[in-house]
């Protein structure tokens, strides 16, 4: 049975779910997304990826800055939706909005709830060294990601997987999971299970202050930090490659053998290897300011970075 659906999402992560819902023939009556933001060198207003995708299907798009006003809540209720599907929308939904659709609101969340509720679950899972993540369909409540879980698909996090790779995998998997949940909902067969009360953690929004690499951590922690922030916003360190220190992003790393004072270049053959408090990491992909990403080997061919140099 086709459902009347309101879709609410903003970034690239949300687009596959929107496209899957369209492909399954549901009646997408409206899309909500964050307002256009200044972007690029010219700082021109740019529509969100979901906004652009919805318009390409001829779906009406609304971009309120808040859903707290009575007017916005009345407009939402007037859409007469069976269900709202929320995927990384970016605005809190008041109770009046949560209660408006006949079957409530379903959220697609990228973690094994109740672990990593909140804004940055993909990054935080990798930064913490988790071995597993998931994408889950959750029935929304007023609390932050506290609702019961309706469907779930788990994913292994491999040793060198980056946040970008996990993001793309969960995004595609999430679209398929959500349309299966909608199919079950239309049959009256969508179950739900309350989240465990133990094991709750919160995935705080990433801050610029935590992107700098701390070589005084163990190699495992440094490696997780790098891949958990790759490709965006990117972990970085300072290197003196000319007359002045230069900020260099590290996009890919691997655990390596060796030891030394934390931050010391202990190998400059091939990709650079940097000592940590325990062990070392190899810098497999780096990006200088204003340059394209390059392999660690290509980076060393173009700079003077010798063994024994201490970074930062």
RAJO-V243534 format. One record per residue. N is the residue number from 0. RES is the residue in one small letter. D_CENTER is the distance of its C-alpha to the mean C-alpha in Angstrom with 2 decimals. Layout:
n	res	d_center
N	RES	D_CENTER
N	RES	D_CENTER
This chain:
n	res	d_center
0	x	31.73
1	x	29.82
2	x	27.96
3	x	27.65
4	x	23.94
5	x	22.19
6	x	18.61
7	x	16.29
8	x	12.99
9	x	11.89
10	x	9.20
11	x	9.42
12	x	7.28
13	x	10.25
14	x	13.03
15	x	13.96
16	x	14.62
17	x	16.73
18	x	18.60
19	x	19.32
20	x	20.77
21	x	22.89
22	x	24.00
23	x	25.21
24	x	27.51
25	x	26.36
26	x	27.60
27	x	24.72
28	x	26.67
29	x	24.15
30	x	20.61
31	x	19.16
32	x	16.65
33	x	16.21
34	x	19.27
35	x	19.57
36	x	18.83
37	x	20.81
38	x	19.38
39	x	21.04
40	x	24.29
41	x	26.18
42	x	23.70
43	x	24.36
44	x	22.59
45	x	19.85
46	x	18.75
47	x	15.16
48	x	14.25
49	x	14.98
50	x	18.14
51	x	19.38
52	x	18.83
53	x	20.60
54	x	23.43
55	x	23.96
56	x	24.83
57	x	27.01
58	x	25.04
59	x	25.83
60	x	22.98
61	x	23.10
62	x	21.24
63	x	22.60
64	x	21.51
65	x	22.29
66	x	23.42
67	x	25.89
68	x	28.98
69	x	31.47
70	x	31.53
71	x	27.84
72	x	28.17
73	x	31.33
74	x	29.80
75	x	26.98
76	x	29.64
77	x	31.80
78	x	29.45
79	x	30.80
80	x	27.68
81	x	27.82
82	x	24.16
83	x	21.05
84	x	17.74
85	x	14.73
86	x	11.16
87	x	8.86
88	x	12.20
89	x	12.27
90	x	15.87
91	x	17.68
92	x	19.99
93	x	23.56
94	x	25.73
95	x	27.71
96	x	24.74
97	x	23.60
98	x	27.23
99	x	28.03
100	x	27.04
101	x	29.54
102	x	27.08
103	x	24.61
104	x	20.83
105	x	18.40
106	x	14.72
107	x	12.14
108	x	10.01
109	x	7.82
110	x	10.19
111	x	13.94
112	x	15.19
113	x	16.79
114	x	14.81
115	x	11.69
116	x	12.37
117	x	10.79
118	x	8.13
119	x	5.75
120	x	6.64
121	x	4.99
122	x	6.28
123	x	9.19
124	x	10.25
125	x	10.84
126	x	12.33
127	x	14.56
128	x	15.73
129	x	15.00
130	x	16.60
131	x	15.02
132	x	12.05
133	x	12.27
134	x	11.48
135	x	14.02
136	x	16.00
137	x	17.18
138	x	20.05
139	x	19.29
140	x	21.51
141	x	21.99
142	x	20.33
143	x	16.67
144	x	15.29
145	x	18.80
146	x	20.03
147	x	21.41
148	x	19.50
149	x	21.02
150	x	19.50
151	x	17.31
152	x	16.49
153	x	15.88
154	x	14.60
155	x	16.03
156	x	14.15
157	x	16.74
158	x	18.08
159	x	16.76
160	x	13.47
161	x	10.82
162	x	7.08
163	x	7.53
164	x	9.93
165	x	8.31
166	x	5.51
167	x	8.82
168	x	10.84
169	x	9.25
170	x	9.07
171	x	12.74
172	x	13.76
173	x	12.58
174	x	14.83
175	x	17.71
176	x	17.28
177	x	17.40
178	x	20.52
179	x	22.13
180	x	21.60
181	x	23.17
182	x	26.00
183	x	26.70
184	x	26.62
185	x	29.13
186	x	31.40
187	x	31.20
188	x	29.80
189	x	26.30
190	x	26.55
191	x	24.52
192	x	24.46
193	x	24.06
194	x	21.52
195	x	23.18
196	x	24.33
197	x	23.81
198	x	20.74
199	x	18.78
200	x	16.22
201	x	13.98
202	x	10.55
203	x	11.74
204	x	10.14
205	x	10.29
206	x	13.80
207	x	15.70
208	x	18.24
209	x	16.29
210	x	15.37
211	x	18.99
212	x	19.94
213	x	22.55
214	x	24.85
215	x	26.71
216	x	24.17
217	x	24.70
218	x	23.66
219	x	21.31
220	x	19.53
221	x	19.48
222	x	18.16
223	x	15.27
224	x	14.57
225	x	14.70
226	x	12.54
227	x	9.84
228	x	9.78
229	x	10.45
230	x	10.61
231	x	9.33
232	x	10.83
233	x	12.90
234	x	15.25
235	x	18.81
236	x	22.44
237	x	25.74
238	x	28.29
239	x	31.77
240	x	32.19
241	x	34.99
242	x	36.70
243	x	33.69
244	x	30.50
245	x	27.53
246	x	23.82
247	x	22.26
248	x	18.60
249	x	18.19
250	x	15.68
251	x	17.12
252	x	19.48
253	x	21.51
254	x	23.73
255	x	27.28
256	x	30.75
257	x	32.61
258	x	33.10
259	x	34.17
260	x	33.60
261	x	29.87
262	x	28.68
263	x	31.64
264	x	31.50
265	x	33.29
266	x	33.15
267	x	33.14
268	x	34.15
269	x	31.50
270	x	28.07
271	x	28.38
272	x	28.24
273	x	27.66
274	x	29.11
275	x	27.21
276	x	28.81
277	x	29.01
278	x	28.71
279	x	27.13
280	x	24.25
281	x	24.72
282	x	22.87
283	x	22.25
284	x	20.41
285	x	20.76
286	x	20.70
287	x	23.43
288	x	23.24
289	x	23.89
290	x	23.94
291	x	22.08
292	x	20.40
293	x	23.21
294	x	24.12
295	x	25.45
296	x	28.88
297	x	28.98
298	x	27.88
299	x	30.86
300	x	33.22
301	x	32.70
302	x	32.86
303	x	35.19
304	x	33.37
305	x	35.77
306	x	35.89
307	x	36.60
308	x	34.62
309	x	32.63
310	x	29.31
311	x	28.57
